[in-house]
Amino acid sequence: MSDLKSKFLQVYQILKSELLNDPAFHWTDTSRQWVDRMLDYNVPGGKLNRGLSVLDSYKRLKDGKELTEDEIFLASALGWCIEWLQAYFLVLDDIMDNSHTRRGQPCWFRVPKVGMIAVNDGVILRNQIPRILKKHFRDKKYYVDLLDLFNEVEFQTASGQMIDLITTIEGEKDLSKYSLDLHRRIVQYKTAYYSFYLSVACALLMFGEKLEDHIDVKNILIDMGIYFQVQDDYLDCFGDPNYIGKIGTDIEDFKCSWLVVKALELCNDEQRKILYENYGKGDQSCVAKVKELYNILNLKGVYEKFEIQSYEKLIKSIEAHPSTAVQAVLKSFLEKIYQRKK
């Protein structure tokens, strides 16, 4: 896989070069330098799991057969489209959440001289995706399906973000509206589609499959995405910021986190009062009281039990799929995230 990863990274340089010389816009030296720096800062950072998963999934669908250089390039280009989408979401998400760090460095909008120009940079990132698709996939039978897929997933993710944001409006904070059902709804739309389903869907289309024939695969990947977000919620509170690369702020931000939903389920009236009085406050003493309550309720233990049950349920669903190649794709996804620490 390390050889494929180096080829994947080479494709980034090719795509970036094409975009920086895009004939649709007459670049000045200043604008080209800005976009060059903006892309390097926001796109290739992180673990690249979403992008690499297209390549990995496509290879598994081919039962491990050697990929041609053209197949490696095309699968990598689709993977990078997902990383571009991720960069677009994160640049804007960090502004909305007023975050400070991302991937161990300052958020793009906090970089000197960037500020709110980052909003337009996000729009540029998003608009570069169809340009990559047009240049490299226009003659493919599945071109329209790809455009459809990216548009659909972007809409679903933005809608999930909207539900998340409107539950945390200042002055309208109300813990009583938080439930597992609301949490699942936010996560399904905000995270699961673009972080899990999209990579496999790209690989399936490239392999010549119709997405409507794989609804079961979609459902398994959505469940996996929900499990992944619960992990994220857990790590936001209990993970090591130096290891994760960001400081968790779900408690201060009044997020509909899996932890607060479980706490509401398990607490008594007195504990509920502590939660209502301290959750969503920026004061670190309030945050400490919420974390103390999480420990009293043994949310670490509750989470560990949830993790094992989720894993067993997902394995059972995966093994029920008739295709061993598809099973291999789904299992490789699950193994990457099971009991992760960042």
N, C-alpha and C positions, 0 to 999 in steps of 0.2 A: 504493500500500500504506500510505502514511503516514496517509491519510484513514481506511482500515480500522483501522489501529492506534489512532487516537484514539477510534474507535467501540468498539473492543475494550476500551480502558481505561475508557470510560464504563460498559460492562457490568459491570466489576469493582465499581464504586461501587454499582450497582443490586443486584448479588448480595450484596455486603457488607451493605448496608442491610437487605435481606430477612432475612439470617441474624441480624443484631443485633436484629431485631424478631420473631424466630421464636416463634410462639405456644406451641411445645412446651416452652419454658423461660421462666420469669418472671425476666427480667433485673433485676438491681439496677444502680444507676449504676456501682458499682465493677466488677462483672463485665462489663458492657457496654464500659466504657472499656478493661479489660484485653484483651478479645477484639478490640476495634477496633484497638488498638495492635499486638497480636500478629499480626493479619492483615496490616496494613500493613508490618510488619517482615519477614514471611516469604513472603507470596504474590506481590506484584507486582514484586519485585526481579528481577535477572537479565535475560537477553535476551528472555524470554518466547517463545522459538522454538517450544516444544512447543505452547503455546496458539494462537499466531498461525498455526501450520501447519494447524490444523483449518480455519480461515477460508480460508487460501490454497488448501488442497487441495480444499475444497468448491467454491470459485470455479473452479478448473481443471477439476474434474469436470463443471461446467456449461459448459465450453468458453469461459470468460471472460464469459458472459452476466451482465448486471447483477443483483446480488443484491437481493432485497426487504429491507426493514428487519427483517422477521420472521426471514428467513434469516440475516441478519447477526447478529441477537441470539442465535438458537439456536446457530449455529456458534461464536459467541464464548463462550456459556455452557458449551458442551462443552470449548472450549479452556481456559476457566478451571477447569473440573473437573480437567483434567490438571495445571494449575499448582498447584491445591490439593493434588493427589496428590504432586506434586514437593515442595511445601513440607513436607508430612507426612513424606516420606522423609528430606529433608535435616535437619529439626529432630532427628529420632531418630538419623540417621546420624552427625551431628556429635557427639552425646553418646557413641555407641558408639566412634567413632574418637578421642574426646577432642581434637577439632579446636579451633583458636583463631579462625580467620576464615572467613567465607563471604561471597562477593560484596562483598569489600572492607570488611566491617564485622565486629564480634565475632559469633560464633555466638550464636544466641538464648539458649541455656542459660548463656552467659557474661555476659549482660546483668545488671547489678545487680538483685537481688530476684527474678530469674526462676529460676535454678538448675534443680532437678529438676522444678519445675512444668512445664518444657518437655516432659516426657514426656506429661503430660496434655494439654498444648496440641497435641501431635502427634496424639493420639487425637481431640481435638475437630476438628482440621483434616480428618482422615480421615472423620469422621462427618458433616461438612458436605456432602460430595460427594453422597451419596444424597438429601440434602434438596434440593439444587439440582436434581438429576435429577427428583425427584418433583414439584417445583413446576412445572417447565417442560416436562417430556417425558412425563408420565403418560398423556396422551391420544394419544401417538404409537405407531404400529404397532411401532416398533423399541425401545420403552421397555425391555422385558425383555432384549432383546439388549444394550442399553447397560449395564444393571445387571450382566449376565453378563460383559460385556467388562471393565468396571472391576474386578470381583471377581477375574476370572481373571488379569488383568495385575498386580494387587496381590499375589496369591498367588505368581505367578512371580517378581516382583521381591523379595519377602521371602525366598523360597527361595534366590534367587541371592545375596542378602546373607548368608544363613546359611552357604552354602558358602564365601563369601569370609571370613567371620569365623572359622569353625572351622579354616580353613587357617592362621590366624595366632594360635592359642591360645598364650599364654605358657607356656614350658616344653616345648612340643611342636613347636617350630620345626624344620622339616626341608625344606631346599631340594630334596632329591631327589624330593619328591612334586610339584614344580612342573613343568608341561608346557604346551605350546600347547593341548592338549586340555582341560586343567583351566581354563586362562585363558579359552578360548572358552566353556566351560560357564558359568563365573561371569558373564561379560559378557553372554551371550545372555539369561540370566534376570534379572540385576541391572539391566541398562541397556537392552538393545535393545528389549524389549517395550514398556516405558513411554515411552522417549525417542523411538522411531521408529515402531513399529507402531501404537501407540495413537491418535496424531493422525489418521493416514490411515484407520484402522478406524472412528473416529468419523465422519469425513467420508463414508465409503462407506455407513455405516448411514443417515446423514441423507439421503443421495442415493437411498436405497431399495434398496441392494445387500445381498446376503447374504454374510457374511464367508467362509463355506465355499466360495464360488465364487472366492475370491481368495487361495488358498494361495500361489501364486507371488509375489504382491505381498508377502505376509507374509515369505516367505523372503528376498526382495531386501532388505526393510527390516531384517531381522535381521542380514544380512551388512553392511548399512550401519551398523547400531548397533555391530557388532564393530569395524569400521574406525574409527568415532568414538571408541570406548573406547581403541583402540591410540593414537590421536592424544592422548587425555587422558593416558594413561600416559607418552607421550613428553613432553608439555608439563609434566607434574608434575616431571620432572627437568630438562628443557632450556628450559622456558618462562620468561618474566619474571614473577615474582610480582606486581609492581606492575601489570602489564598484565592478568594472569589474574584477580587479585582474591583469590588465596589462596596460601599457602605450601605447596609440595608436600612430602608426608611419606611417600611410598610406600616409600622405602628404609628409613626408621626403623621404619615400621609392618609391615615384612616382608610387603608386599603381593605377591600373585601378579601382578605387573606384566608386561606384554609385554616390557619391557626386560630384566628379570632372566631371563625364560624364554629370550630370544634370547642373552643373555650365557652362560647355561648350555650352550646349543647350540654356541657358538663358542669358548669358552675352553679352554685347555690345563689340565693338572693343577695347575700352579702358580697359574694365575689362578683356577681353581676354588676352591683353598684360600683365596685372598684373599677371594673372594665369600662362602664359607661362614663365614669368621671375622668379616666386617664387616657383612654384610647383616642388617637387622633390629635394629641397635644404635642407641640414641639419641645416642650420642657423635658429635659433628660430625666428628671426625677419621676415624671409621669410614665415615661417609656420604661424606666426601671421597675416601676410597680406592675406594669402589664407583663413584663418578662418574668417577674417574680411569681405572678399568678400562673403564667404558663408552666412554670416549673412545679408549682404546688399541684396543678392539675395533671402533671406528668404527660405533657403533650409530646415530649420526646418518645415516650413509650407508645403513645397512641399512634404517632407517626410511623414508628418502626413496624407496628402491627399492620397498619394501612399499606405500607410498602410491600410487605410479604404477600398480603392478600391480593394486591394489584398485580404483582408479578405472576402469581399462580393463575389468576383469571386470564391475564393476557396470553400466557403460554398455552393455556387450554384453547383459547380462541384461535391462536395462530396455528396450532397443530390440527385444528379442524379444517383448515384450508386444503383443498385438493392438490394444489401445486407445490411441490417441494422447493422449487426455485423461489416462489413468492414467500413461502415459509422462511427460507433462508434470509431473504431481504428483511422481513419483519423481525426475525430473531436477532439479526445483527443490529438493528435499531435499538431493540430492548436491552441487549447486552451493553451497549454504549452508555445507557443512562441508569441502569440498575445500580442502586447504592452509590451514586455519584456524590462527590464532595464539593463540586463547584459547577 
